[in-house]
Every structure is written in C-alpha cells, then in structure tokens.
C-alpha cells in the first residue's frame, strides 16, 4: 500500500513539473512571436520640437506656413512590427513629434514660387516619446504620410454688427434696434492658409459692396423670445473656424432689445395758431391760406420711456398745439414772409418726455414753413 502511494505521488510530481515547464515554454514562445500593429495617431500642432502627447502625432508649426492636410484632429496610421512583448510595451501611451522645417525648406528651394508645398514625412525623423518605438517602425512605402503646407496670411479687418447672423424673432411686443447694436472689439486679426483668408477677404468685400447675403463670418445668434438687451459671445462660423484663426478668439455682441415703437402716423396739418398776435408791428399778418399738406408723427427712443400706443389723428388734435410765432415780423417791411411752424405737446402724460421724444415733420419739406401775408389797407 505504501509503495503504491509513493508511486502515485512520484508520478503526480512529474506531471506537475511537466505542466509547469509547458506553460513556461508557451509564455516564453508567445512573447517571441512577431506581430504587426497599425496604430492610429491624432494630428496636432506643437510650438516646440519633441513635444508629443499620448496617441498623437504632433507637427511643429513652421514660421509662415500652415498645415492643411492632414488637418488638425485627423488621424494617421503608422505600422509597428516586432516581438509581441516588446510591441505591447512600447505602444502603450505612444506618441510622436515631427519637425518638418528642414524638409519644407528643401521643397521651397526646389519650388520657390508655389504657395502650397507637400512634404513626405520620414518615419526615421519622428521623435517618439518612447525611444524604443523606433526599433518597431516599418517603412511605409505603400502608405506614405504626406504633409501639405500652405503659405500663411494674416490680415486685420473691421467688423460690425451688420455682419452678425441674427435668427429667430424677439417677443412680439419688442424689437431689435440695429442702430444701437455694438460688436466689441470692432477690429480683429484673421490668420490662416493663404487661399482661405483671401476667400474670406473677397466675401467681405462683396458684402460691403452690396453683393450677396453676407460673408457668414460668425456663428448664428438666436434672438427667439428676447424681451431685453442681449450681451452674447460671438465666434467664427465653423465653415471658417476649421482653417482660419481669429484674434481675439471671442467677440462680444451688445444687442439692444426694446419695446416696440408705434408705427408713424400721417395726418393733415391743421391751420396753426398765431402766437403773440396783436403786439405792435404784427398787425395785419395772416397765413396765406395755402394748405400745409400731410405730416408724419413718430417717436424717438428715450431710456425708460414707453410712448402711447393709441396715437391717431384724434389724439394729435387733442394733445398737440401747432403755432406760428409772429414776433419775427415786427420789423419786416415786406408784405410776405415765411415763418417756421412750431408744435408742443399739451397733454398731462409725461410732458417733458413727450416733447423730447415726439418727432413731427412734413412729407414735403417745403411745407415746413408757413407763408405769411400782410393785409394792406386796401385789402391787398
């Protein structure tokens, strides 16, 4: 019985040893297996060589040039090949940097008149954040990474509220006052690839000359339901922001939203009263009798002032007085003289604000003066 037990244990030990050796051999052999891995890297721009983030291909920006393809945020593929264990070790958090200045300078010397230059990225020139990665990089003859650069252009342009893309409707009782809108600052610098900045300049020039709906420079602003002044950030529209930078990067729009002003009212001007009639020297002067025609009444905006909404010809007759001041006629020797027509609000509702806000003017500027005639003794 004891002999059988020893035999069994001895046999089990050999089996366990054999199993351990088999696992060890598999583990070692699997680590030596050669693998190929295609890694994706996100393209970014850097201000200094040798700076690379995880899973990024950071391209140093050359002075006077802008990378246009691949664009920032695009992905490129670099193939690594090597033994499995080492490959797994180097690709964790791997990133690379590239300095294109020397290669680009060579292209410019060969093609000095071109505004667009293409550089082939040499994988040997990559600066890896893990130096061991260089031993695993495969030459990519079939899939070369080509970098396209375009000359940089920077211009300063004046911007104004009329360039804003305003959408939606304010509250029905309110309205936007374009004349009081502001865009701050009103001058910006635009920088980007030569072709894109030139296209933007042409769009702005066409808009300023009255052609087209506008350059579409800024993101739309929604005014829906607004009942008060809006102060909002303004950014470049995505169509331009993808390739063109703006400095400062954010502008501020001040959009005044005011209560709706009454529509102008047209009316027939009544015969004016004669002020200071009867004082010495004004005897015999009367309006010529010619009608003063149609006039228009409207309100200017005043802070905190809300004009009446029931203005019509009856309201005008009940609240306004129109008159001619005869005192300038005292020393007039002629028999005809033009005098300006005056008016004044005589109601009780906020008289000072009413007089400051009211604007009354003739449709025909010639009717702004009242023709006065002096009646002579013979009735002439």
C-alpha positions in Angstrom: 0.0 0.0 0.0 2.8 2.4 0.9 4.6 1.6 -2.3 1.6 2.3 -4.4 1.1 5.7 -2.7 4.8 6.7 -3.3 4.5 5.6 -6.9 1.3 7.8 -7.4 2.9 10.8 -5.7 6.1 10.5 -7.7 4.1 10.2 -10.9 1.9 13.3 -10.0 5.0 15.3 -9.3 6.4 14.6 -12.7 3.2 15.5 -14.3 3.1 18.8 -12.4 6.6 19.6 -13.4 5.9 18.8 -17.0 2.8 21.1 -16.9 4.8 23.9 -15.4 7.6 23.6 -18.0 5.0 23.5 -20.8 3.3 26.7 -19.5 6.7 28.4 -19.1 7.7 27.4 -22.6 4.4 28.7 -24.1 4.8 32.0 -22.2 8.3 32.5 -23.5 7.5 31.4 -27.0 4.4 33.7 -27.2 6.5 36.6 -26.3 8.8 36.0 -29.2 6.0 35.8 -31.8 6.3 38.6 -34.3 3.3 40.8 -34.7 2.3 43.8 -36.8 0.1 46.5 -35.4 -1.4 49.5 -37.2 -1.6 52.4 -34.7 -3.8 55.5 -35.1 -2.4 58.8 -34.1 -4.3 62.1 -33.9 -2.6 65.0 -35.7 -1.9 68.1 -33.5 0.2 71.2 -33.8 3.1 72.0 -31.4 5.1 75.1 -30.7 8.3 73.3 -29.8 10.0 70.2 -31.3 10.0 66.9 -29.4 6.7 67.5 -27.6 4.2 64.7 -28.2 1.1 63.6 -26.3 -0.3 60.2 -26.0 -1.7 58.7 -29.2 -0.8 62.0 -31.0 1.4 62.9 -33.9 2.5 66.5 -33.0 3.7 68.5 -36.0 5.9 71.5 -35.3 4.4 74.6 -37.0 6.9 76.2 -39.4 7.0 80.0 -39.5 4.9 81.4 -42.3 3.3 78.1 -43.2 0.1 76.3 -42.1 -0.5 72.6 -42.1 -3.7 72.0 -44.2 -3.5 68.2 -44.8 -3.9 66.2 -42.8 -5.9 68.7 -40.8 -5.5 69.1 -37.0 -7.7 66.4 -35.5 -7.4 64.0 -38.4 -6.0 60.5 -37.8 -3.0 58.9 -39.5 -1.8 55.3 -39.3 1.7 54.2 -38.5 2.6 50.5 -38.7 4.8 48.9 -36.0 6.2 45.4 -36.2 8.1 43.4 -33.6 8.0 40.7 -31.0 4.7 40.7 -29.1 6.0 41.5 -25.6 8.2 44.4 -26.7 5.5 45.8 -29.0 2.9 45.8 -26.2 5.4 47.6 -24.0 6.2 50.4 -26.4 2.8 51.1 -27.8 1.1 51.9 -24.5 0.6 55.7 -24.5 2.8 56.1 -27.5 3.1 59.5 -29.2 5.4 61.1 -31.7 6.6 64.5 -32.7 7.9 65.7 -36.1 9.8 68.8 -37.1 9.1 69.5 -40.8 11.2 72.7 -41.2 14.2 71.2 -42.9 12.1 69.1 -45.3 9.8 72.1 -46.1 12.8 74.4 -46.7 14.1 71.9 -49.2 10.8 71.9 -51.1 10.6 75.7 -51.1 14.1 75.8 -52.6 13.0 73.4 -55.4 9.7 75.2 -56.0 10.1 78.8 -54.8 7.0 80.2 -56.5 4.5 77.8 -55.0 2.2 78.8 -52.2 1.4 75.1 -51.4 4.2 72.6 -50.7 4.0 68.9 -49.9 6.4 67.1 -47.6 6.8 63.4 -47.2 7.1 62.5 -43.5 10.1 60.4 -42.9 9.4 57.9 -40.1 13.1 57.9 -39.2 12.8 61.5 -38.3 10.0 61.0 -35.8 10.8 61.9 -32.2 9.0 59.3 -30.1 8.0 59.8 -26.5 9.3 56.2 -26.0 12.7 56.0 -27.8 12.4 52.2 -28.1 9.5 52.6 -30.6 12.0 53.5 -33.3 13.0 49.8 -33.4 9.5 48.7 -34.3 8.6 51.2 -37.0 8.1 49.8 -40.5 8.9 51.8 -43.6 5.6 52.7 -45.2 6.3 52.7 -48.9 2.8 51.7 -49.8 1.1 54.2 -47.5 3.4 57.3 -47.2 2.3 60.1 -44.9 2.2 63.3 -46.9 2.0 66.7 -45.2 0.6 69.6 -47.2 1.6 73.1 -46.1 0.2 76.4 -47.4 1.6 79.9 -47.0 0.1 81.7 -44.0 -1.7 85.0 -44.5 -2.7 87.4 -41.7 -5.0 90.4 -42.1 -6.8 92.9 -39.9 -10.4 93.6 -40.8 -13.1 95.9 -39.4 -16.2 94.0 -38.1 -19.6 95.5 -37.4 -23.0 94.3 -36.0 -24.4 94.1 -39.5 -22.2 91.1 -40.1 -23.9 89.1 -37.4 -26.2 86.3 -38.5 -29.3 87.0 -36.3 -32.0 84.4 -36.3 -35.4 84.0 -34.6 -37.9 86.6 -33.5 -37.9 88.6 -30.4 -41.1 88.8 -28.2 -44.0 90.3 -30.2 -44.0 93.4 -28.1 -40.3 94.0 -28.6 -37.9 94.8 -31.4 -34.2 94.9 -32.1 -32.7 98.4 -32.5 -29.9 97.8 -35.1 -28.7 101.4 -34.9 -27.7 100.9 -31.2 -26.1 97.4 -31.7 -22.4 97.1 -30.9 -19.7 94.5 -31.7 -16.7 94.6 -29.4 -13.9 94.8 -30.4 -14.7 96.2 -33.9 -11.3 95.2 -35.4 -9.9 91.7 -35.5 -6.9 89.8 -37.0 -7.7 86.8 -39.2 -4.9 84.2 -39.8 -5.0 81.1 -41.9 -4.0 79.5 -45.2 -3.5 82.0 -48.0 -6.3 80.7 -50.1 -8.9 80.6 -47.3 -8.0 84.1 -46.0 -8.2 85.5 -49.5 -11.6 83.9 -50.0 -12.8 85.5 -46.8 -11.5 88.9 -47.8 -13.3 88.6 -51.1 -16.5 87.6 -49.4 -16.3 90.6 -47.1 -15.6 92.9 -50.0 -18.6 91.6 -51.9 -20.8 92.0 -48.9 -19.6 95.6 -48.3 -20.4 96.4 -52.0 -23.9 95.2 -51.6 -23.5 91.8 -53.3 -24.7 88.6 -51.6 -26.3 87.9 -48.2 -23.1 88.3 -46.2 -19.8 86.6 -45.6 -21.2 84.2 -43.0 -18.3 85.1 -40.8 -19.8 84.4 -37.4 -21.9 81.7 -35.8 -25.7 82.4 -35.9 -27.2 84.2 -32.9 -30.8 83.2 -31.8 -33.0 86.1 -30.7 -36.1 84.0 -30.1 -38.4 85.4 -27.4 -35.9 88.1 -26.2 -37.5 90.8 -24.0 -34.4 92.7 -23.0 -30.9 93.6 -24.1 -28.6 90.7 -25.0 -24.9 90.5 -24.4 -23.6 87.4 -26.1 -20.2 85.9 -27.1 -19.6 85.8 -30.9 -17.4 83.2 -32.5 -16.3 82.4 -36.0 -18.7 80.2 -38.0 -17.5 76.6 -38.3 -17.0 77.0 -42.0 -14.2 79.4 -41.4 -13.1 78.3 -37.9 -11.9 75.0 -39.3 -9.0 76.7 -41.0 -8.9 80.4 -40.0 -8.0 81.7 -36.6 -9.3 85.0 -35.1 -7.6 87.2 -32.6 -9.1 87.9 -30.1 -10.7 84.5 -30.2 -14.0 85.8 -28.8 -16.0 88.9 -29.5 -19.0 90.3 -27.6 -22.2 91.5 -29.2 -24.4 94.0 -27.4 -27.9 93.8 -28.9 -30.5 96.3 -27.6 -34.0 94.8 -27.5 -36.6 97.5 -26.8 -40.3 97.6 -26.5 -41.9 98.0 -29.9 -42.3 101.6 -31.0 -45.7 102.7 -32.5 -45.8 103.0 -36.3 -45.6 106.6 -37.6 -48.9 108.3 -38.1 -49.6 110.6 -41.1 -52.1 113.4 -40.7 -53.3 116.7 -42.3 -51.8 119.7 -40.6 -54.5 122.0 -39.2 -54.3 125.7 -39.5 -51.8 126.9 -37.0 -52.5 129.3 -34.1 -50.9 132.7 -34.2 -48.7 133.4 -31.2 -48.2 136.9 -30.0 -50.8 138.2 -32.4 -51.7 141.8 -31.8 -48.4 143.0 -30.4 -47.2 146.2 -32.1 -45.8 145.6 -35.6 -47.7 142.3 -36.2 -51.0 143.8 -37.3 -52.5 142.5 -40.5 -50.3 139.4 -40.8 -52.3 136.2 -41.6 -51.4 132.8 -43.0 -51.7 132.8 -46.8 -54.4 130.1 -46.6 -52.4 127.6 -48.6 -52.8 124.1 -47.0 -49.7 122.8 -45.1 -50.2 119.2 -46.6 -49.5 115.9 -45.0 -47.2 115.5 -42.0 -45.8 112.5 -40.2 -45.7 111.9 -36.4 -43.3 109.4 -34.8 -41.4 108.8 -31.6 -37.7 108.8 -30.9 -36.5 106.3 -28.3 -35.7 107.5 -24.9 -34.4 105.4 -21.9 -37.3 104.2 -19.8 -39.9 105.9 -22.0 -42.7 104.0 -23.5 -44.8 106.0 -25.9 -48.6 105.8 -26.1 -50.0 103.1 -28.5 -53.3 104.9 -29.3 -51.9 107.7 -31.4 -54.2 108.7 -34.3 -55.5 112.0 -35.8 -57.9 112.5 -32.8 -55.0 112.0 -30.4 -53.0 114.6 -32.3 -55.8 117.1 -32.3 -56.4 116.6 -28.5 -52.7 116.6 -27.4 -50.8 118.8 -29.7 -50.8 122.5 -30.5 -49.4 123.9 -33.7 -48.5 127.6 -33.9 -46.5 130.4 -35.6 -44.5 132.9 -33.6 -45.2 136.3 -35.0 -42.5 138.2 -33.2 -40.0 138.0 -36.1 -42.5 140.0 -38.2 -42.2 143.2 -36.1 -39.5 144.7 -38.2 -40.5 143.2 -41.6 -41.3 145.7 -44.2 -42.3 143.2 -46.9 -45.8 142.0 -47.4 -44.9 138.3 -47.4 -42.7 136.3 -45.1 -42.1 132.6 -44.4 -42.1 131.6 -40.7 -41.3 128.1 -39.2 -44.2 126.1 -37.9 -43.8 125.1 -34.2 -45.6 122.5 -32.1 -45.9 121.5 -28.5 -47.4 118.6 -26.5 -50.1 119.9 -24.1 -51.3 116.7 -22.6 -50.7 115.7 -18.9 -48.9 112.4 -19.5 -45.1 112.9 -19.0 -45.0 116.2 -20.9 -41.2 116.6 -20.8 -40.5 113.1 -22.2 -43.3 113.5 -24.8 -41.8 116.7 -26.1 -38.3 115.2 -26.2 -39.5 112.0 -27.9 -42.0 113.4 -30.4 -40.8 113.9 -34.0 -43.1 115.8 -36.3 -42.1 116.5 -39.9 -43.8 117.3 -43.2 -43.8 114.7 -46.0 -42.9 117.6 -48.3 -40.0 119.7 -46.8 -41.4 122.8 -48.5 -44.4 122.7 -46.1 -42.1 123.1 -43.0 -42.6 126.9 -43.4 -45.8 128.9 -43.2 -46.2 131.6 -45.8 -47.5 134.8 -44.0 -49.1 137.7 -45.8 -49.7 141.3 -44.6 -53.2 142.6 -45.3 -52.9 146.2 -46.5 -55.4 148.9 -46.0 -56.8 148.4 -49.5 -57.2 144.7 -48.8 -54.3 143.7 -51.0 
